[in-house]
C-alpha cells in the first residue's frame, strides 16, 4: 500500500506524518487489498477554531473511498476520517463476499 501525504499551504511535521501513517496502516485490518492512499492536509480559515481539514482517498481494485473531516487538530481530523473509512471498507468487504 502506498501512502502519499500532501500538506497544502504549509509543511507537515515528521511527527504528524508518522501519526497519519500509523492510522492509515490500520485500514489494512478492514480490507487487505488497498492499492494506495492519498492524504491532503489543509488549514481552511487561519485564526479560527475547527480549521484543520484532512481529506483521505483510499483506492482499492475497482473502487475508491473518500472521507473529509475538519476539526481543531490534524490528529483529530485524521482519527474521524479514518473511522469513516473503516466503516466504508468493512461495508465494501461485506458486499464482496459470495452469498
N, C-alpha and C positions, 0 to 999 in steps of 0.2 A: 504494500500500500504506500503510495506516495502522498506526502503531506506538504502542501505549499501554503506558507503563511505570508500574507501581504499586509503591511501596515500602510494605510493611505494618509499622507499628510504628517507623519511622524515616524520615528523609528522605534520598533518594539524592543524591549529589553530581552536579554537572553533568558532571564527568569520567567518572563511572560510566555516566551516561545516554548520553553521546557514544559510549563504548566499546560499549554494548549496541546502539545504533542502527546503528553501523558493522557489527557482527557480523550483525545481523538482515538488513540490506540485502543481504548476500552470499547470502542464501537465494534471491534472485531469479534467481541463476545456475542454480539447480536446478529452479525452477518459476516461470514468468513471471506466472501469474495469481493471485498471492497477494492476498486481499482485505484481511485485517487480521492483526495480530499483537498478542497480549496478553502482557505480561511481568509476573510478580509476583515481588517480591523479599522474602524473609523471613529474619530471624535466628531460627533454630529454638531452640537452647538457648544463651542467652548464657553467656559464660565457659567455653565448651568449643570444642575444635577441630572441624572439619567441621560448622560450624553455619550456613553461608550457603546458603540454598536459593533456587534460581531455577526458576520454572515458566513455560514458554513454550507458548502455544497459538497455532497457525497456522491461519487459516481460508482455505480455497480453495473455489471453487464445488463444491457437493455433498459436501465432505469437511472434516474437521478433524483436525489432528495435534497431538500433545501430547508434551512432554518435561519431566521434572522432575529436577533434579540438585542434590546437596548436596556442598559441599566447603569448603576453608578460606577461599576468597575468592569474591566475586560474579563476578569476571572468569573464574576457573577454572570455576565452575559454568556460566556463560554459554557458554564455549567448548565444554564437553562436551555441553550441551543442544543447542546449535546443530548440532554434529556429528551428533547423533542425529536431529535434524530433517532435515538434509541427506539422510541415508540414506532416511528415510521419504518425503521428497518425490521423490527420484530413483526410488524403487520405484513410487510412485504414478504418476509420469510414464511409466514403462515400461508399466504396465498400461493407460494411456490410449491408447497408440499402436495404430493399427489393425494387425491381423496380416496 
